[in-house]
Amino acid sequence: MPVAYEVALALRAPLDVMLVRKLGVPEQEELAFGAIASGGVRVLNADVIAEARLTAGQIDAVTGEQQLELDRRERLYRGDSPPLQLHGLTAIIVDDGLATGATMRAAIQAVRERGGRPLVAVPVGAASTRAAIDHCADGIVCLLTPPRFVAVGNWYGDFGATSDDEVTELLRLAAGR
């Protein structure tokens, strides 16, 4: 959200949240087997699911747990306000970076399902993920694709989690512009 806020400020564009949650392999939560997004979108990575030998029950359990958190954040961040209308518009999907791309694929699908044209903007990303996302989105702006990409957080001086209070404050500031 801090990156998205700065992009919206620079472009004088409205700011909204596209809530997405990674679906992590049990006992290896950082390894994404998929992601969910607002509007009932779920994307899965069949290769990771097969390699991790995940059962349908495990997939559904992780999805249900993450859906509860997505719903909580949706209520907290959005309240009674509906999402921005995207039909026929370009939606710039901003994230802090691209690692596996699971959450970005879910966000792209959610934007398309709402009638928008997804354009991805990230400061840093793995080259292979950038190429894959370029085929899913209508365009991508990625400032850095380092040859030895390990993790998004390696490219930030401070990569601490953004709190709910910070997100709601940035949305409030953006709405006041």
C-alpha positions as CSV (number, residue, x, y, z in Angstrom):
1,M,0.0,0.0,0.0
2,P,2.8,2.5,0.6
3,V,4.1,2.0,-2.9
4,A,0.6,2.2,-4.4
5,Y,-0.1,5.4,-2.5
6,E,3.0,7.1,-3.9
7,V,2.1,5.9,-7.5
8,A,-1.5,7.2,-7.1
9,L,-0.2,10.5,-5.7
10,A,2.3,11.0,-8.5
11,L,-0.3,10.1,-11.2
12,R,-3.1,12.0,-9.4
13,A,-5.2,8.8,-9.7
14,P,-7.7,7.4,-7.3
15,L,-6.4,4.8,-4.8
16,D,-8.3,1.6,-3.9
17,V,-7.3,-1.8,-2.5
18,M,-7.4,-5.0,-4.4
19,L,-7.2,-7.5,-1.6
20,V,-5.2,-10.6,-2.3
21,R,-4.0,-13.4,0.0
22,K,-1.3,-16.0,-0.7
23,L,-2.2,-19.6,-0.3
24,G,0.9,-21.1,1.3
25,V,1.8,-24.7,1.5
26,P,1.2,-26.0,5.1
27,E,4.5,-26.1,7.0
28,Q,6.1,-24.0,4.2
29,E,3.8,-20.9,4.2
30,E,6.2,-18.8,2.1
31,L,5.8,-21.3,-0.8
32,A,2.6,-20.3,-2.6
33,F,0.5,-22.9,-4.2
34,G,-2.0,-20.2,-5.2
35,A,-3.8,-17.1,-4.2
36,I,-7.2,-15.6,-3.7
37,A,-8.6,-12.1,-4.4
38,S,-11.7,-10.1,-3.7
39,G,-14.7,-11.2,-5.7
40,G,-14.2,-14.9,-5.2
41,V,-11.1,-15.3,-7.4
42,R,-8.8,-18.2,-6.8
43,V,-5.8,-19.2,-8.8
44,L,-3.8,-22.3,-8.2
45,N,-0.4,-23.6,-9.2
46,A,-0.8,-27.2,-10.2
47,D,3.0,-27.9,-10.2
48,V,3.4,-26.7,-6.6
49,I,0.3,-28.6,-5.5
50,A,1.6,-31.8,-7.1
51,E,5.1,-31.4,-5.7
52,A,3.8,-30.7,-2.2
53,R,1.3,-33.5,-2.5
54,L,-1.5,-31.4,-1.3
55,T,-4.9,-32.9,-0.9
56,A,-8.2,-31.2,-1.9
57,G,-8.9,-31.0,1.9
58,Q,-5.6,-29.2,2.6
59,I,-6.2,-26.8,-0.3
60,D,-9.7,-26.0,0.9
61,A,-8.6,-25.6,4.5
62,V,-5.9,-23.0,3.6
63,T,-8.2,-21.3,1.2
64,G,-10.9,-21.0,3.9
65,E,-8.4,-19.6,6.5
66,Q,-7.1,-17.0,4.1
67,Q,-10.7,-16.1,2.9
68,L,-11.6,-15.2,6.5
69,E,-8.6,-12.8,6.7
70,L,-9.4,-11.3,3.2
71,D,-13.0,-10.7,4.4
72,R,-11.8,-9.1,7.6
73,R,-9.6,-6.7,5.7
74,E,-12.2,-6.0,3.2
75,R,-14.6,-4.9,5.9
76,L,-11.9,-2.9,7.7
77,Y,-10.4,-1.1,4.7
78,R,-13.5,-0.6,2.7
79,G,-16.3,-0.3,5.2
80,D,-19.5,0.4,3.3
81,S,-17.7,1.9,0.3
82,P,-18.0,-0.2,-2.8
83,P,-14.8,-0.9,-4.9
84,L,-13.9,1.5,-7.6
85,Q,-15.7,0.8,-10.9
86,L,-13.2,-0.6,-13.4
87,H,-15.3,-1.5,-16.4
88,G,-13.5,-0.2,-19.5
89,L,-10.7,1.4,-17.4
90,T,-7.0,0.6,-17.0
91,A,-6.3,-0.4,-13.4
92,I,-2.7,-0.1,-12.3
93,I,-2.0,-3.0,-9.9
94,V,0.8,-2.0,-7.6
95,D,2.8,-4.3,-5.4
96,D,6.1,-4.1,-3.6
97,G,7.6,-6.7,-5.9
98,L,7.2,-10.0,-7.8
99,A,8.5,-13.2,-6.4
100,T,6.4,-16.2,-7.4
101,G,3.6,-14.0,-9.0
102,A,0.8,-16.0,-7.4
103,T,-0.9,-13.0,-5.8
104,M,-0.4,-10.8,-8.8
105,R,-2.1,-13.4,-11.1
106,A,-5.1,-13.4,-8.7
107,A,-5.2,-9.6,-8.8
108,I,-5.0,-9.5,-12.6
109,Q,-7.8,-12.0,-12.8
110,A,-9.9,-10.0,-10.3
111,V,-9.4,-6.8,-12.3
112,R,-10.4,-8.6,-15.6
113,E,-13.5,-10.1,-14.0
114,R,-14.5,-6.5,-13.0
115,G,-14.1,-5.4,-16.6
116,G,-10.8,-3.6,-16.2
117,R,-7.6,-3.7,-18.1
118,P,-4.7,-4.6,-15.7
119,L,-1.4,-2.9,-15.9
120,V,1.2,-4.1,-13.3
121,A,3.6,-1.7,-11.6
122,V,6.3,-3.0,-9.3
123,P,9.7,-1.7,-8.2
124,V,11.5,-5.1,-8.4
125,G,10.8,-8.7,-9.6
126,A,12.3,-12.0,-10.6
127,A,13.0,-12.0,-14.3
128,S,11.0,-15.2,-15.0
129,T,8.0,-14.0,-13.0
130,R,8.1,-10.7,-14.8
131,A,8.0,-12.5,-18.1
132,A,5.1,-14.7,-17.0
133,I,3.1,-11.7,-15.6
134,D,3.8,-9.8,-18.9
135,H,1.8,-12.5,-20.7
136,C,-1.2,-12.2,-18.2
137,A,-1.5,-8.4,-17.8
138,D,-2.0,-5.7,-20.5
139,G,1.4,-4.4,-19.6
140,I,4.0,-4.3,-16.9
141,V,6.4,-1.7,-15.4
142,C,9.1,-3.3,-13.3
143,L,12.1,-1.1,-12.5
144,L,14.5,-3.8,-11.5
145,T,14.9,-7.4,-12.6
146,P,18.2,-8.4,-10.8
147,P,20.0,-11.5,-12.2
148,R,20.2,-13.0,-8.7
149,F,16.7,-12.3,-7.3
150,V,16.1,-14.1,-4.0
151,A,13.4,-12.2,-2.3
152,V,11.5,-8.9,-2.6
153,G,12.5,-7.8,0.9
154,N,16.2,-7.9,-0.1
155,W,15.6,-4.8,-2.2
156,Y,14.2,-2.6,0.6
157,G,15.9,-0.9,3.5
158,D,12.7,-1.4,5.6
159,F,10.4,-4.3,4.6
160,G,8.3,-4.5,7.7
161,A,4.6,-5.4,7.4
162,T,2.2,-2.5,6.7
163,S,-0.3,-2.3,9.6
164,D,-4.1,-2.1,9.2
165,D,-3.9,1.4,10.7
166,E,-1.3,2.5,8.0
167,V,-3.5,1.1,5.2
168,T,-6.6,2.8,6.4
169,E,-4.7,6.1,6.9
170,L,-3.3,6.0,3.4
171,L,-6.7,5.3,1.9
172,R,-8.1,8.2,4.0
173,L,-5.4,10.5,2.8
174,A,-5.9,9.5,-0.8
175,A,-9.7,10.0,-0.6
176,G,-9.1,13.5,0.8
177,R,-7.1,14.6,-2.2
